[in-house]
């Protein structure tokens, strides 16, 4: 082959190569680049704060849930309190006659009703008074009949006026003696029903006198025994002490600096060791300060219908000083600090989700939520620390 043909063939081959390169370059430029793989969808912020638990796990972990709601925040003042009996509800069962104890029908701790017979005495004084009354009754009945007879004869002009007036005077004296004898028995504390029943009483019972309870309550002291002489000179005159413990008093020792904040009528709550609270009100604030303790005496009246408060016991009292409304009020125990944020755990369908909240005013047990929580939402209120721990490491394991 001639050199001329070789050069021509080389030129054709080079042109074809340039064309191929151009076509390849153009196709590459016109072909759209495949879209980049989509980035993993970002987790919702709530998912990062979710603790997945089932109702069974909530019950097993003893996590208490409540509904957030509006309420009142009350500032309280704490003070020690000593329980005592109400002096207006204590009665001493005394004997008004001299004698000896025939019966003691009640023991310490027994309950008594108003007017119930608690003891029986034997007394010569009572026997004499009853005998005098019975004699006065018989004489009154006799003189009443004689006066009625003389009055009828006088009206018929059968008897003289002098005899009629004498009978009238004798009857009046008999009636006066009867009234005096009845008053003497009443002074010895005999009831009208007892006096009316005397004419039908057996003779041995005339020397006995029933002692009745002047107050409904419980026997807190027993001061006599069977056969003991009572009521005389140098002898005991009291048989029992009865107290109505359905209402007691609490004596609070309030520091002198806080005493100006305390007013009569303020609510007082006593905290018992068994978790049960008792509520009453302040009835007296002493203006004097105890020199030794630098505290003031404050008396509160506390209803005690179940007799759970016992005189002599020491408790902690809280005085409600003032109150302020709160749009959302929750227990202080429901609030946690996580990552330097104040949070609560809100109940969801899958468990609990951490929610940042802003706190407002507070009292001893509750706190106001200014933002981050709405009334009606359900939150964890007890054992919340379990949810905090599980938020870090995962869900609560099955039992």
VEXDREN-2710 file (C-alpha; in Angstrom, 1 decimal):
% VEXDREN-2710
k/r/px/py/pz
1/UNK/0.0/0.0/0.0
2/UNK/1.2/3.4/-0.9
3/UNK/2.2/5.9/1.8
4/UNK/-0.6/8.3/0.6
5/UNK/-3.3/5.7/1.2
6/UNK/-1.9/5.0/4.7
7/UNK/-2.1/8.6/5.7
8/UNK/-5.7/8.8/4.5
9/UNK/-6.7/5.7/6.5
10/UNK/-5.1/7.1/9.6
11/UNK/-6.9/10.3/9.2
12/UNK/-10.3/8.5/8.9
13/UNK/-9.5/6.4/12.1
14/UNK/-8.6/9.5/14.1
15/UNK/-11.8/11.3/13.0
16/UNK/-13.9/8.3/14.0
17/UNK/-12.2/8.3/17.5
18/UNK/-12.9/12.0/18.0
19/UNK/-16.5/11.5/17.0
20/UNK/-16.9/8.6/19.5
21/UNK/-15.4/10.7/22.3
22/UNK/-17.7/13.6/21.4
23/UNK/-20.8/11.4/21.4
24/UNK/-19.9/9.8/24.7
25/UNK/-19.3/13.1/26.3
26/UNK/-22.6/14.5/25.0
27/UNK/-24.5/11.5/26.3
28/UNK/-22.9/11.8/29.7
29/UNK/-23.7/15.5/30.0
30/UNK/-27.3/15.0/28.9
31/UNK/-28.1/12.0/31.2
32/UNK/-29.6/13.2/34.5
33/UNK/-27.7/12.3/37.6
34/UNK/-29.5/9.8/39.8
35/UNK/-31.1/11.5/42.9
36/UNK/-29.1/11.1/46.1
37/UNK/-30.5/8.6/48.5
38/UNK/-33.0/10.4/50.8
39/UNK/-31.6/11.1/54.3
40/UNK/-33.1/9.1/57.1
41/UNK/-36.3/10.8/58.2
42/UNK/-35.6/12.8/61.3
43/UNK/-37.3/11.5/64.5
44/UNK/-39.9/13.7/66.0
45/UNK/-38.7/15.4/69.1
46/UNK/-41.4/13.7/71.1
47/UNK/-40.1/10.3/70.1
48/UNK/-36.8/11.0/71.8
49/UNK/-38.6/11.8/75.0
50/UNK/-41.0/8.8/75.0
51/UNK/-40.9/6.0/77.6
52/UNK/-43.0/3.1/76.2
53/UNK/-44.9/1.3/78.9
54/UNK/-48.1/-0.7/79.0
55/UNK/-50.9/-0.3/81.5
56/UNK/-49.7/-3.5/83.1
57/UNK/-46.2/-2.2/83.5
58/UNK/-47.6/1.1/84.9
59/UNK/-49.5/-0.8/87.5
60/UNK/-46.5/-3.1/88.3
61/UNK/-44.2/0.0/88.7
62/UNK/-46.9/1.7/90.9
63/UNK/-46.8/4.8/88.9
64/UNK/-49.8/7.0/89.9
65/UNK/-51.4/9.1/87.2
66/UNK/-53.6/12.2/87.8
67/UNK/-55.4/14.8/85.7
68/UNK/-53.8/18.2/85.8
69/UNK/-56.4/20.7/86.9
70/UNK/-57.0/24.2/88.3
71/UNK/-56.6/24.6/92.0
72/UNK/-55.6/26.8/94.9
73/UNK/-52.2/27.2/96.3
74/UNK/-52.1/27.8/100.1
75/UNK/-49.2/29.1/102.0
76/UNK/-48.8/27.2/105.2
77/UNK/-47.0/27.7/108.5
78/UNK/-45.8/24.5/110.3
79/UNK/-45.8/24.2/114.1
80/UNK/-45.7/21.4/116.7
81/UNK/-49.1/20.6/118.2
82/UNK/-50.1/18.8/121.5
83/UNK/-53.6/17.3/121.6
84/UNK/-55.7/17.9/124.7
85/UNK/-59.3/17.5/125.8
86/UNK/-61.7/20.3/125.2
87/UNK/-62.4/21.9/128.6
88/UNK/-66.0/22.5/127.6
89/UNK/-66.4/18.8/126.9
90/UNK/-65.1/17.4/130.2
91/UNK/-67.3/16.6/133.2
92/UNK/-66.6/15.3/136.7
93/UNK/-69.2/13.0/138.1
94/UNK/-69.6/14.1/141.7
95/UNK/-71.7/13.0/144.5
96/UNK/-73.8/15.6/146.3
97/UNK/-74.5/13.5/149.4
98/UNK/-72.4/11.6/151.9
99/UNK/-72.5/7.8/151.7
100/UNK/-70.7/4.8/150.4
101/UNK/-70.3/3.3/146.9
102/UNK/-72.7/0.5/146.3
103/UNK/-72.1/0.1/142.5
104/UNK/-69.5/1.3/140.0
105/UNK/-71.0/0.4/136.7
106/UNK/-68.4/1.8/134.3
107/UNK/-64.7/1.0/133.7
108/UNK/-62.0/3.1/132.1
109/UNK/-62.6/3.7/128.4
110/UNK/-66.3/2.8/128.6
111/UNK/-68.7/5.0/126.7
112/UNK/-71.6/6.6/128.4
113/UNK/-74.8/8.4/127.3
114/UNK/-76.1/11.6/128.7
115/UNK/-78.2/10.8/131.9
116/UNK/-77.0/7.1/132.0
117/UNK/-76.6/5.6/135.5
118/UNK/-72.8/5.1/136.1
119/UNK/-72.8/4.4/139.8
120/UNK/-75.1/3.8/142.8
121/UNK/-74.6/5.2/146.4
122/UNK/-76.0/4.2/149.7
123/UNK/-76.7/7.2/151.9
124/UNK/-78.5/7.9/155.2
125/UNK/-79.0/11.5/154.0
126/UNK/-80.8/10.2/150.9
127/UNK/-82.9/7.8/153.0
128/UNK/-83.9/10.6/155.4
129/UNK/-84.9/12.9/152.5
130/UNK/-86.9/10.2/150.8
131/UNK/-88.7/9.3/154.0
132/UNK/-89.5/12.9/154.7
133/UNK/-90.9/13.3/151.2
134/UNK/-93.0/10.1/151.5
135/UNK/-94.4/11.3/154.9
136/UNK/-95.2/14.7/153.3
137/UNK/-97.0/12.9/150.5
138/UNK/-99.2/10.9/152.9
139/UNK/-99.9/14.0/155.1
140/UNK/-100.7/16.1/152.0
141/UNK/-103.2/13.5/150.7
142/UNK/-104.8/13.3/154.2
143/UNK/-105.1/17.0/154.7
144/UNK/-106.4/17.4/151.1
145/UNK/-109.3/15.1/151.9
146/UNK/-110.0/16.7/155.2
147/UNK/-110.0/20.2/153.6
148/UNK/-112.3/19.0/150.8
149/UNK/-114.7/17.6/153.5
150/UNK/-114.7/20.7/155.6
151/UNK/-115.2/22.9/152.5
152/UNK/-118.3/20.9/151.5
153/UNK/-119.8/21.1/155.0
154/UNK/-119.0/24.8/155.2
155/UNK/-120.7/25.5/151.8
156/UNK/-123.7/23.6/153.1
157/UNK/-123.6/25.7/156.3
158/UNK/-123.3/22.6/158.3
159/UNK/-119.9/23.4/160.0
160/UNK/-118.6/26.6/161.4
161/UNK/-116.3/28.9/159.4
162/UNK/-113.6/28.5/162.0
163/UNK/-113.3/24.8/161.4
164/UNK/-113.2/25.4/157.6
165/UNK/-110.4/27.9/157.9
166/UNK/-108.4/25.7/160.2
167/UNK/-108.6/22.8/157.7
168/UNK/-107.6/25.1/155.0
169/UNK/-104.5/26.3/156.9
170/UNK/-103.5/22.7/157.8
171/UNK/-103.9/21.7/154.1
172/UNK/-101.8/24.7/153.0
173/UNK/-99.0/23.8/155.5
174/UNK/-99.1/20.1/154.2
175/UNK/-98.7/21.3/150.6
176/UNK/-95.8/23.5/151.6
177/UNK/-94.1/20.7/153.4
178/UNK/-94.5/18.5/150.3
179/UNK/-93.0/21.1/148.1
180/UNK/-90.1/21.6/150.4
181/UNK/-89.5/17.8/150.6
182/UNK/-89.6/17.6/146.8
183/UNK/-87.1/20.5/146.4
184/UNK/-84.8/18.8/148.9
185/UNK/-84.8/15.7/146.8
186/UNK/-84.2/17.8/143.6
187/UNK/-81.2/19.4/145.4
188/UNK/-79.8/15.9/146.0
189/UNK/-80.0/15.5/142.2
190/UNK/-83.0/13.2/142.0
191/UNK/-84.9/13.5/138.7
192/UNK/-88.6/14.1/138.6
193/UNK/-89.3/10.6/137.4
194/UNK/-87.3/9.2/140.4
195/UNK/-89.3/11.4/142.8
196/UNK/-92.6/10.3/141.3
197/UNK/-91.6/6.7/141.6
198/UNK/-90.7/6.8/145.3
199/UNK/-94.1/5.7/146.7
200/UNK/-93.8/2.4/144.8
201/UNK/-90.1/1.7/145.6
202/UNK/-89.1/-1.2/147.8
203/UNK/-88.0/-0.1/151.3
204/UNK/-84.3/-1.2/150.9
205/UNK/-83.9/1.0/147.8
206/UNK/-84.8/4.1/149.6
207/UNK/-81.3/4.6/150.9
208/UNK/-79.8/4.2/147.4
209/UNK/-79.2/7.0/145.0
210/UNK/-78.4/6.7/141.3
211/UNK/-75.5/8.8/140.0
212/UNK/-76.0/9.8/136.3
213/UNK/-73.6/11.0/133.6
214/UNK/-73.9/14.7/133.1
215/UNK/-72.2/14.4/129.7
216/UNK/-72.1/11.9/126.9
217/UNK/-68.5/10.6/126.3
218/UNK/-66.0/8.2/127.6
219/UNK/-64.7/7.4/131.0
220/UNK/-61.1/8.8/131.2
221/UNK/-60.7/8.5/135.0
222/UNK/-62.2/6.3/137.7
223/UNK/-61.7/7.8/141.2
224/UNK/-63.6/5.5/143.6
225/UNK/-64.1/1.8/144.4
226/UNK/-66.9/-0.3/145.8
227/UNK/-67.6/0.4/149.5
228/UNK/-65.6/3.5/149.6
229/UNK/-67.0/6.4/151.7
230/UNK/-67.6/9.4/149.6
231/UNK/-69.0/12.9/149.9
232/UNK/-68.1/13.4/153.6
233/UNK/-65.6/15.6/155.2
234/UNK/-62.1/14.8/153.9
235/UNK/-63.5/12.1/151.5
236/UNK/-63.5/12.1/147.7
237/UNK/-66.5/13.7/146.2
238/UNK/-65.8/12.6/142.6
239/UNK/-66.4/9.2/141.1
240/UNK/-65.5/9.5/137.5
241/UNK/-64.2/11.9/134.9
242/UNK/-66.0/11.8/131.5
243/UNK/-64.7/13.4/128.3
244/UNK/-66.4/13.9/125.0
245/UNK/-63.5/13.2/122.6
246/UNK/-65.5/13.8/119.5
247/UNK/-64.0/17.3/119.6
248/UNK/-60.5/18.0/120.9
249/UNK/-58.1/20.9/121.2
250/UNK/-54.6/21.2/119.7
251/UNK/-52.1/23.6/121.4
252/UNK/-49.7/24.9/118.8
253/UNK/-46.3/26.5/119.6
254/UNK/-45.9/29.2/116.9
255/UNK/-42.6/31.0/116.7
256/UNK/-42.9/34.6/117.9
257/UNK/-41.8/35.9/114.5
258/UNK/-44.7/34.1/112.8
259/UNK/-47.3/34.9/115.4
260/UNK/-48.5/38.1/113.7
261/UNK/-49.6/36.0/110.7
262/UNK/-51.9/33.8/112.7
263/UNK/-55.6/34.8/113.1
264/UNK/-58.6/33.2/114.7
265/UNK/-60.7/31.3/112.2
266/UNK/-57.7/30.1/110.0
267/UNK/-57.7/26.5/109.0
268/UNK/-55.4/24.1/110.8
269/UNK/-54.4/20.6/109.5
270/UNK/-52.9/18.0/111.8
271/UNK/-50.6/15.5/110.1
272/UNK/-51.0/12.0/111.7
273/UNK/-48.3/9.3/111.4
274/UNK/-50.7/7.0/109.5
275/UNK/-51.1/9.5/106.7
276/UNK/-54.6/10.6/107.8
277/UNK/-55.1/14.4/108.2
278/UNK/-57.4/16.2/110.6
279/UNK/-58.8/19.6/109.9
280/UNK/-60.0/22.3/112.3
281/UNK/-59.8/26.0/113.0
282/UNK/-58.0/28.4/115.3
283/UNK/-60.1/29.5/118.2
284/UNK/-57.6/31.4/120.3
285/UNK/-54.3/33.2/119.9
286/UNK/-52.5/34.1/123.1
287/UNK/-50.9/37.6/123.1
288/UNK/-48.2/36.4/125.5
289/UNK/-44.9/34.9/124.4
290/UNK/-43.4/32.1/126.3
291/UNK/-40.0/33.3/127.5
292/UNK/-38.3/29.9/127.5
293/UNK/-39.3/28.9/123.9
294/UNK/-39.9/32.3/122.4
295/UNK/-43.2/31.0/121.0
296/UNK/-46.8/31.9/121.3
297/UNK/-49.7/29.7/122.3
298/UNK/-52.3/29.1/119.6
299/UNK/-55.4/26.9/120.4
300/UNK/-57.3/25.1/117.6
301/UNK/-60.5/23.1/117.8
302/UNK/-60.4/19.8/115.9
303/UNK/-63.3/17.5/115.1
304/UNK/-62.5/13.9/116.1
305/UNK/-65.6/11.8/115.2
306/UNK/-63.6/8.5/115.0
307/UNK/-61.7/9.2/118.2
308/UNK/-58.4/8.8/116.4
309/UNK/-56.8/11.8/118.1
310/UNK/-55.8/11.0/121.6
311/UNK/-55.1/13.6/124.2
312/UNK/-51.4/13.8/125.1
313/UNK/-50.2/12.9/121.6
314/UNK/-47.8/15.2/119.7
315/UNK/-48.4/15.9/116.0
316/UNK/-47.3/18.4/113.3
317/UNK/-49.7/21.1/112.4
318/UNK/-50.0/23.3/109.4
319/UNK/-51.8/26.6/109.5
320/UNK/-53.2/27.9/106.2
321/UNK/-52.2/31.5/106.0
322/UNK/-53.4/32.6/102.5
323/UNK/-54.6/31.1/99.2
324/UNK/-54.1/32.0/95.6
325/UNK/-55.7/30.5/92.5
326/UNK/-53.6/28.4/90.0
327/UNK/-54.6/27.7/86.4
328/UNK/-52.8/24.3/86.5
329/UNK/-51.9/22.8/89.9
330/UNK/-50.0/19.5/90.2
331/UNK/-48.2/17.7/93.0
332/UNK/-44.6/18.8/93.6
333/UNK/-43.6/15.1/93.4
334/UNK/-44.6/15.0/89.7
335/UNK/-41.9/17.5/88.7
336/UNK/-38.4/16.4/87.8
337/UNK/-35.2/18.1/86.6
338/UNK/-33.7/16.4/83.5
339/UNK/-30.8/17.9/81.6
340/UNK/-31.2/21.1/83.5
341/UNK/-34.8/21.4/82.5
342/UNK/-37.9/21.3/84.6
343/UNK/-40.1/18.5/83.3
344/UNK/-43.2/16.3/83.8
345/UNK/-44.2/13.0/82.2
346/UNK/-47.4/13.3/80.3
347/UNK/-49.5/10.1/79.6
348/UNK/-49.8/9.1/75.9
349/UNK/-51.2/6.1/74.1
350/UNK/-47.8/4.3/74.2
351/UNK/-46.6/5.4/77.6
352/UNK/-45.3/8.7/78.9
353/UNK/-43.5/11.5/77.2
354/UNK/-41.2/14.0/78.9
355/UNK/-42.6/17.6/78.7
356/UNK/-40.7/20.8/79.6
357/UNK/-42.8/23.0/81.9
358/UNK/-42.4/26.4/83.5
359/UNK/-43.2/26.6/87.2
360/UNK/-45.0/29.3/89.1
361/UNK/-45.9/29.7/92.7
362/UNK/-45.9/26.7/95.1
363/UNK/-46.9/25.6/98.5
364/UNK/-45.7/22.7/100.6
365/UNK/-47.2/19.9/98.4
366/UNK/-48.3/21.5/95.1
367/UNK/-46.9/23.7/92.4
368/UNK/-48.4/25.9/89.7
369/UNK/-47.6/25.3/86.0
370/UNK/-47.4/28.5/84.0
371/UNK/-46.7/26.9/80.6
372/UNK/-46.1/23.5/79.1
373/UNK/-49.2/21.7/80.5
374/UNK/-52.9/22.2/80.0
375/UNK/-55.8/21.4/82.4
376/UNK/-57.1/18.0/81.8
377/UNK/-53.9/16.4/80.6
378/UNK/-52.9/13.2/82.4
379/UNK/-49.4/13.1/84.1
380/UNK/-47.4/10.8/86.3
381/UNK/-47.6/11.9/89.9
382/UNK/-45.8/9.2/91.9
383/UNK/-42.7/7.0/91.3
384/UNK/-41.8/9.4/88.5
385/UNK/-38.1/8.7/89.1
386/UNK/-38.7/5.3/87.4
387/UNK/-39.7/7.0/84.2
388/UNK/-36.6/9.2/84.4
389/UNK/-34.4/6.2/84.7
390/UNK/-36.1/4.4/81.9
391/UNK/-35.9/7.4/79.6
392/UNK/-32.2/7.0/79.7
393/UNK/-31.8/3.2/79.4
394/UNK/-35.0/2.1/77.6
395/UNK/-38.4/0.8/78.5
396/UNK/-39.5/-0.7/81.7
397/UNK/-38.8/-4.5/81.6
398/UNK/-41.6/-6.9/81.8
399/UNK/-42.3/-8.4/85.2
END
